[in-house]
Amino acid sequence: MAAREKYDEAVVVAQLHDPNQCKAAFGKVIEHYSSQLYWQIRRMVIDHDDANDVLQNTFLKAWTSIDNFRGDAKLSTWLYKIAINESITFVNKKKVMNQLSIDDDESFLVNQLESDEWFDGDEAQINLQKAIATLPDKQRLVFNMRYYDEMKYDEMSEILGTSEGALKASYHHAVKKIEQYLSEKG
């Protein structure tokens, strides 16, 4: 896709349902959403290589399920939902493979972060990521979507299938836990 060509979701969705244009349209989808989805996945799985694997799985699942996309929601919402589900599946499998208990969850994520050669954050960013790693999965997901992706609650609600009120409460609890963690460690 040329740098000057504007991404028009309605046009791309129509092209996805045209057998003659489907492959090219999906290439546009990959180009347009790769970075956003990568960072959403990366914040959940921590490791760069794992994030790339999950991103590939996300696009593979989207490609094989593209005929099921009816357009009831935005394409980005559908892709985020796939990416989040793939990330959760990956993290759960990794926990089982490493025989982690729930108590080990935080140290597992922190160890992944500290050993990740691609992470180039300063001390404050490392401490923030450690604090985020202490959150329960749902709160971590909600915090990342709101804080990093600046996603609105109504969009998060559509992706996660949770009420806006519950999401606001999860975000509030996450912020409080992060503040507490940082004040204890700082």
C-alpha positions in Angstrom: 0.0 0.0 0.0 1.5 3.3 -1.0 2.3 5.7 1.8 -0.1 8.3 0.3 -3.0 5.8 0.0 -5.5 6.4 2.7 -6.8 3.3 4.5 -10.6 3.2 4.2 -12.1 0.4 6.3 -15.4 0.3 4.4 -13.6 -0.2 1.1 -11.2 -2.8 2.5 -14.1 -4.7 4.1 -15.9 -4.8 0.8 -12.7 -6.0 -0.9 -12.3 -8.7 1.7 -15.6 -10.2 0.5 -14.6 -10.0 -3.2 -12.7 -13.2 -4.1 -10.8 -11.2 -6.8 -9.6 -8.6 -4.3 -9.5 -10.6 -1.0 -5.7 -11.3 -0.9 -4.7 -7.7 -1.7 -7.2 -6.3 0.8 -6.0 -8.6 3.6 -2.5 -7.4 2.8 -3.8 -3.9 3.5 -5.3 -5.1 6.8 -2.0 -6.6 7.9 -0.1 -3.5 6.9 -2.6 -1.2 8.7 -3.1 -3.1 11.9 0.2 -5.0 12.5 1.9 -2.4 14.7 -1.2 -1.7 16.8 -1.9 -5.4 17.3 1.7 -6.2 17.9 1.9 -3.8 20.9 -1.4 -5.0 22.3 -0.1 -8.6 22.2 3.4 -7.6 23.4 2.0 -6.0 26.5 0.2 -9.3 27.3 2.9 -11.8 26.4 5.9 -9.6 27.2 8.5 -11.3 25.0 9.2 -9.9 21.5 9.5 -13.2 19.7 6.4 -14.6 21.4 4.5 -11.4 20.4 5.5 -12.0 16.8 4.3 -15.6 17.0 0.9 -14.6 18.5 0.6 -11.8 15.9 1.1 -14.3 13.1 -1.5 -16.6 14.7 -3.9 -13.7 15.0 -3.6 -12.9 11.3 -3.8 -16.6 10.3 -7.0 -17.0 12.4 -8.4 -13.8 10.9 -7.6 -15.0 7.3 -9.2 -18.4 7.8 -12.2 -16.8 9.5 -12.6 -13.8 7.2 -15.8 -15.2 5.7 -17.4 -15.1 9.2 -16.8 -11.4 9.5 -20.2 -9.9 9.0 -19.4 -6.3 9.7 -21.6 -6.0 12.8 -18.5 -4.5 14.5 -15.6 -2.6 13.1 -12.8 -4.7 11.6 -10.4 -3.4 14.2 -12.7 -4.6 17.0 -12.9 -8.0 15.4 -9.1 -8.2 15.0 -8.5 -7.0 18.6 -10.8 -9.7 19.9 -8.9 -12.3 18.0 -5.5 -10.9 19.2 -6.6 -10.8 22.8 -8.0 -14.3 22.7 -4.8 -15.6 21.0 -2.7 -13.8 23.6 -4.7 -15.2 26.5 -4.4 -18.7 25.0 -0.7 -18.3 24.6 -0.1 -17.0 28.1 -2.2 -19.8 29.6 -0.3 -22.5 27.6 3.0 -21.0 28.6 2.0 -21.0 32.3 1.0 -24.7 31.9 4.2 -25.6 30.1 6.2 -23.9 32.8 4.0 -25.4 35.5 3.3 -22.0 37.1 1.0 -21.5 40.0 -1.0 -18.2 40.2 1.5 -17.0 42.8 4.3 -17.4 40.2 2.5 -15.4 37.6 4.0 -12.1 38.5 7.6 -13.4 38.7 7.1 -15.2 35.4 6.1 -12.0 33.6 8.8 -9.9 35.4 11.5 -12.5 34.5 10.3 -12.4 30.8 10.5 -8.6 30.8 13.9 -8.4 32.4 15.4 -11.0 30.0 13.8 -9.5 26.9 16.6 -8.1 24.8 14.1 -6.0 22.8 12.9 -4.1 25.9 14.7 -0.8 26.1 12.8 1.0 28.8 14.3 3.0 31.5 14.0 2.3 35.2 10.6 4.0 35.5 9.2 2.0 32.6 10.5 -1.2 34.0 8.9 -0.4 37.4 5.6 0.4 35.6 5.7 -2.9 33.7 6.5 -4.8 36.9 3.5 -3.1 38.5 1.3 -4.0 35.6 2.6 -7.6 35.8 1.2 -7.8 39.3 -2.4 -7.2 38.1 -4.9 -10.0 37.5 -5.2 -10.8 33.8 -8.5 -9.0 33.2 -7.3 -5.8 35.0 -4.0 -6.0 33.1 -5.8 -6.3 29.8 -8.2 -3.4 30.6 -5.4 -1.2 31.9 -3.3 -1.8 28.8 -6.2 -1.1 26.4 -7.1 2.1 28.2 -3.7 3.5 29.1 -1.6 2.5 26.1 -4.2 2.2 23.3 -6.3 5.0 24.7 -9.3 2.9 23.8 -12.7 4.2 24.8 -14.8 2.1 27.2 -17.6 1.5 24.6 -15.0 0.0 22.2 -13.4 -2.1 25.0 -16.9 -3.3 26.0 -17.5 -4.5 22.5 -14.2 -6.3 22.2 -14.3 -7.9 25.7 -18.0 -8.5 26.0 -18.1 -6.7 29.4 -20.2 -3.7 30.6 -18.6 -0.3 30.5 -19.2 0.0 34.3 -17.3 -3.1 35.0 -14.5 -2.0 32.7 -14.3 1.4 34.5 -14.2 -0.4 37.8 -11.4 -2.7 36.6 -9.4 0.2 35.3 -9.8 2.1 38.6 -8.7 -0.9 40.6 -5.8 -1.5 38.3 -4.6 2.2 38.7 -4.9 1.9 42.5 -2.9 -1.3 42.6 -0.2 0.2 40.3 0.0 3.3 42.4 0.3 1.2 45.5 3.0 -1.0 44.0 5.0 2.0 42.8 4.8 3.8 46.1 6.0 0.7 48.0 8.9 0.1 45.5 9.7 3.8 45.0 
